[in-house]
Amino acid sequence: EIRERLQRKVREVLPLNDCRVLVYFKDGSGRLIDVREFLKGQMNFSHILAHEELFFQVKVVVGGNGIGWGSNRSIPAEQLYRAGKDAPIRFEELLRFVELRVTDSTEAATLMNCTRQYMNQLVKQGRLHPIREESNNRLFLKSEMEEL
C-alpha cells in the first residue's frame, strides 16, 4: 500500500489555458484537470483562478505531495489522482517531443547551416521565434527552422 501511495505522487504539472492542468504522476499516469471546476466555491483560490499569470506559476509541492501556488494554496496529490480525466499525452511522449523537436541555439545554427549571429538576426526580424530565452541561449522548435 505504501508503494502504491508513493507512485501516486506528482511528478510534474503543466499549466494550460482556461485554468486547466496536466498532472503527471510517478506511476506514469496523467490527469487532465479543470482546476476552476475542481476548486469551485473555494475562495482562497479565486485570485489565482482570476489571473492567468498567477495560475501559470503552479509548481509541484515538495516531495510530489500535490501542486500549489505558494506555501498556503495547494491541492493534495491523492485528490488530483482521482480527479479529471486521463491525460491525452503520456509523460514519456511529452519528453520524447521535447527531445526530438526542440533545439538550442547551437544545434539550430548547425541545422540551418548558419551562424548564431544570423539566428539572432532572424529573431530580431520576427522570422524565427524562440520558445524560451536565457542570457546566452535560446530554445526553438525544429518545425519552424524546417519552414525557413
N, C-alpha and C positions, 0 to 999 in steps of 0.2 A: 504493500500500500504506500509506503514511503517513497519507493522508487517511482511508482505511478504519479504521485503528487509532485515529485521533482521534475518529471517530464512535462508537467502542465505549467511550468514556469515560463514566463515570457522571454523569448529570445530576441525579438526585435519588433518595433512598431513603425509603421509608415503612415503618416497622416495624409489624408486625401481630401478633395474638395467636399463641400456640403457636410462638414462635420462627421466624416466617416474615417475609420482607421482600418488598416490591415494589421492584424496582430499575429505574429508567428510565435509558436511555442517550441520548446526544446524537443518535443516528440516529433517535430517535423510538420505538424498540422498548422493550419492558419484559419483565422476567422475574419470575415468582413463585418464590421460593426458600425451601425449608425449610432454614433455617440449621442446625438441630440435625442433620439428616441430612447436610448438606453438610460439616459440620465434625466428623463422627463420629470419635472417637478422638483429637482434638486437645485435649490437656489445658489449654493456655493459654487456651482459650475457655470452659472448663467453668463458671467462676464467673459469667460473663456470661450463659450459657445457663440457669443455675440461678436467676437473679434478674431477674424481668421489668423492674423499674425500671432496671436496668443495661442490659438488652437494648434498651430503648426509647430509649437515649441514642445510638444509632447515628447516624453522620454520614457525609457524603461526604468522602472523603480529598481533600486539596488537589489541585487540578488534575484532579479526576474520576478519579483513578487507582485507585479502589476505594471500599469502605466500611470504616469502622472504629470502634472503641471505644477512644478514647485514641490514644496515639502508637505503642504496640507490639502492637496487636491489630487487624489489618486483613485484608481479602480483596481481592486484586487484581481490577481491572475485567475483565481477559481471562477469568479463571476464572468470574466472575459472568455474563458474556455467554454462556457456553456452558452454564451450569447451569440447573436448574429447568425451568419450562415457561412458555410465552407468558403474559404478564400479561393478566388478563381485562378490564382497563381501560387504555386508552392514556393517556399523559401529558396529551395535549391534552384528552381527555374529563374527566380529573380536574380540570384547570384550569377547564374550562367549568363543571363542577359548582360549584366554589368561587365563580366569578364570578356564576353565576346564582342559587345557592341559599344563599349565606352573606352576612350583612349585619352592619354595625356598629351601635352603639347609636343613632347619629343617624338613619340610614336606617330602623332598626327602629321608632323612635318615630314617624317620619313615616308608615311603612306602617300602623302601628296607630292613627294619629291620636291620639297621647297625648304626654305629656312624658317626658323621661328619668327624672325623679323617679318617675313611675308605673311605668316599666320597672324601676327599682331595687326598687320595692315588689313587683312581680310575681316578681322573682328571689328576694327575701327570703321570700316566701310559698311558694316552690317551684313556682310555676305556669309559670315561664319559666326555661330552663336555658342559660346561656352555654356555648359550646363552647371559648371562650378569654377570659381576662380580663387586661387591662392595668390600669395605675393609674387611668386615666380613660376607658377604653373597653372594650367587650365585643364579642364576635362571637357571632351567633346563627344558627341555621338558620331560614330563612324558613318552612319547613313547620310549625314549632312556633308561629309567630305566626299562621299561617293557621288553625291549630286553635283558637286563642284568639278 
